[in-house]
């Protein structure tokens, strides 16, 4: 019996079918890129006393899809949206009426980006002007050049409040012309950087404390809206619901209930959840469950639209209540025009006031782009950007927390205080912007709330980070084996590490943050590295750059004698080169390194690692590593083996301590890596995410921790035992060209066909898989009715809902250009086995299911619980004694 992940046609390199598949993959990747669907969603909040009604539309192509039709309207104090989509090219014009005026909305988007977006009350103006003007690939918007964020009619004003970073969504507010100053102030506030918004809130504490909740809501609404682009629908729905449940339904806002009544009626609880308006605590797991349901996307989008409408109406009502304060604030000399920014502006990053950001940014960009060791002066400039970003994040967090605490302390605010604390602990998506008044640079801080309350045993809040870093002098260069060209630093106390990451990696981490937060909180012993911050720096002359702050995997107090290994789960080309300090997989094996702990602890360690890897698989990432540090220092000679208080595992033989952490998990599998896999084979570093995950789990159980015989290897939940496996009339793959792509098969010559046939056998084997763990039988040679004497064991940990046991019959193919072929498979619900632990589940002559599959299979499956395993282990120990 052998254990391992099921094979695929990539197994034998080089492979004719692999070449065909990579070619097909490249074709579909290019096709999806070229024909990528373009879409634009326009949200409109009607702050007038008249109803906005759809009149007509013009589209450039019959293939353009839109959800607006006759009868569409937005009533006063309500919000509505319209969505347009097409492939390659999207151009449309929509005409609506507002009282006796006509509102025109026009957009032109191509595969290279948005060319223009126009809103006006005069049709002829729409045809010749735009709010977006693309000059040299960069947009002008909101006060830049000849563009404006407002369009005036005879009686009404349309204001563009917010544009998503990827320009997929735009928010428009309709107001009355007599409220022009209010609307401009409202727009200026939403588009001010986070510092200016916070200072207005502090100003309100002195002038009208009763409206503090309104100001903070607008600031939070602005931050959340900026943080949504590029994230999962379930995360957007949860974030918006959390914002609405916290501020709209708890009495924090000083607005009339009548204004919100209609929108509240449209805001319904999600399936399977209690009414968020009562509990004020939406649960993230409910949104994940909803997203996993079939055809949930459409309903989720409708729910997001309804929640956004509620928030927009609430924002308009808050602005109306703040009318006088906004005007006083703007006229009192405390408002700074330089801190009003464009959400689509591509310039800028923020550092502390007075910093010469142009010089800093230019030198930093050169150092990073050069991919060569920068000189001392350049490194100092780069580090100053990093430290300034962390400094501003710390100061902002402290002042924001103080203002939220002021609301909690209000009389009769018990429910509000509870809701605000829950919001503060769970807000997963936000973006805070800090602008430099001197030269229009900016720093963006993503989801800081996530890192402020992630893991109490390993604090990652911004204050702890700042206490570790403090200044540039406390940030040191760090040497690594990394070939990425990114820059690494660590704090002098070795508690935190700072690393620059690429734009795709930054976007992926932003997308992962909500799930990452939920995973770490539900799995306190998770080996996932603990992030402490995600930032992006932009500035004139400096290309946008992300950097992350991470807590060290190792205990900084135990640095002496620390040996470090970077384990990926393969031995191919995984030995450290001369001069490298970090060992790799082959070095780990050559030094006979093994983490030995009691069997029960081993099961827990393997289960935690498997759940971490399964989490990463959700995002189709690979090439991550298990970073392991080994030190001989224990601190207490009497410390017991197993989990160590303060982190790490104590080896039960030599009392060595092992620290472990999963790192570098922001690499997505793409066409180029598929090609690399083709060239290097399936045992090299680069393999598809599912195979990478399964290989990591298998390697960890066999090499990282002590290897057990299959019959002695249990999961924390139990194990699956499979026996009495027998096949009937198994007819496998015969024609070597039958499963090739049509074009390849048609060109296969008779000589090549004959060559391929030489490796075809009727030898078969069976693989049983649960989640990412599998076991396989030995091969039965030349037997159409094979009887397998093997007993297979698969450790089982906590299972997912609707988990299935996958049974596959494979045909061994030794042909030079082909790989093993899947004959057929069947699925058995795991829950059926869990409901009857110890009871055999007999599968008798079940027909194999797969294209052209022929044959039947019988087998016996038994789930044995952890209690049964413990009893068996005790009996074995007693017998040995």
Helices and strands as residue ranges (DSSP letters): E 2-3, H 16-34, E 37-46, E 52-59, E 65-66, E 73-74, E 78-87, E 89-98, E 101-110, E 113-120, H 123-126, E 133-135, E 138-140, E 150-152, E 156-163, E 169-176, G 177-179, H 180-190, H 194-207, G 209-211, H 212-227, H 233-247, H 257-266, H 276-279, H 284-292, H 296-321, H 323-331, G 337-339, H 357-370, H 376-408, H 414-426, E 431-435, E 442-446, H 448-452, H 462-469, G 472-474, E 475-477, E 488-491, E 496-501, H 503-522, E 531-539, E 542-551, G 556-558, E 563-567, H 585-590, H 599-617, E 621-622, E 625-631, E 642-643, E 649-650, E 657-663, E 667-668, H 671-680, H 689-699, I 700-704, G 710-712, E 718-731, H 742-746, H 750-757, E 760-770, E 773-776, E 787-788, E 792-796, E 804-813, E 821-829, H 830-834, E 841-847, E 854-865, H 866-880
